[in-house]
Amino acid sequence: MEKQKNSSGSHGGEKVSLTEDDFDQIISILRKNPKYESMAEESLRQRLKKMVDESAFASPMDDRIFDRVFGKSKKNLLVLLQTLLPGAGIESVQQISNRTIVDGAHDKFGVYDVVCTTDKDDYVVVEAQKFSRGQSHNRWNYYLSDLVKRQLQEGEDYVKIRPAYCIVIFGEGENWKVPDPVRLREFLDAPLSVERSLLDVPLVSSKGTKFEGQYYMHFSYIDIYSLSSLGPMSNMIFVNLDKMTKEGSALVTKMEKLLFLFKKMPTIAEVPVDIVREFSGIVDDLALKRLDKSELQHYFVDMITAEDIDLILKERDRRHSEEREDWLKEHEDLVRKHESLVQENESLVQENESLVQENEGLVQKNEGLVQENEGLVQENEGLVQENESLVRKNEGLVQEKESLVQEKESLVQEKESLVQENSNMRNSLMDLLSSHSSGSSKEVTIPREMIEKILKMGESHPAAE
């Protein structure tokens, strides 16, 4: 394996040159991954040669390189923490076990990139995360809890717990939502409730450190009892290299220069002098010429794998982007349809209001007709009562008429009887008179009863006389 000198050698930009045997070794390692078993060897070799030709420095986001540069060098780790925690006042560090505390056979086991304590007895874990793995917020909470857990032994008082920091440097694919200060303030001012007792509501650090592009966020956790930040006790520091876009003369602060180094080192041959001046130890340890044969082979294996993952993620992002565009178009169509329906609804509402008013008019008219009908009903009831009275009166008159008819019939019969009797008497009288006129000297005697009856009949019926 040969080292190739570059014109930027004064800044550590010395490239390496791999032999064919080296490429064979790297391809052999890649073949152990099923994904590369069927991939054409020449294609892999060309990709490797291109990567080697373009690289003078290793990426600090690679796990092995990160451990080599920061896990095995207190000096580099101190510079890293002093840059990423500018307000913590760290002057020295002491590395401790980077394995999670396991109390039982079934406890979850994990390995951190770097874990250390500071001269202030604070605990710090640093993670370099190339790609998002999903549910990362739970992961970082677990890491932070482990830092607290490992501080106390049985019987020790909780007051001995020291501040804990979890620093996560993201490569690509990780997005966080910056808390809205207004909404956060409303949260803190709200009455105590279940919603308010959430421990994972972030509060922007009171240090007031703000960075352009929001590539650095320092969160502390909220104390639900005092409703204030726990200050430096529980801290999450997120660094998003994707959002760090500054280069060249735009790099002003020490943090900006460090993050540029993290993001761009694998793709540059010459490091700016001011970055070398401030981070000389880190730059030197990132030089590929510092890696031995085995480290170089595994590094390029990691880079090929990461490049493929990056392509997969970019393809995923492309599909997501297309799906999002389709969704947005569909959303816009739905919005237009919604607006049309809203207008139609407003028209229907107006029409309904008109119908309601018309109905109210008809109701009022109906009420008037009902009242008028009630008056007519009352009037009809009066007429019915009057008719019933007339019917009863008519029935009385009919009965009286029938009585008079009967009386008349009785009188007619009596008259007929009297007429018959009168006729009989007349005939009798005529017979008497006739016999007297015939010269009979005998005196005619008329019965007294006949005379009285004739007189009575004359009084009662003058016409009969």
Summary of the structure (lengths in Angstrom):
residues: 465
radius of gyration: 61.6
end to end distance: 182.3
largest distance: 209.8
contacts: 1216
relative contact order: 0.09
helix: 61%
strand: 12%
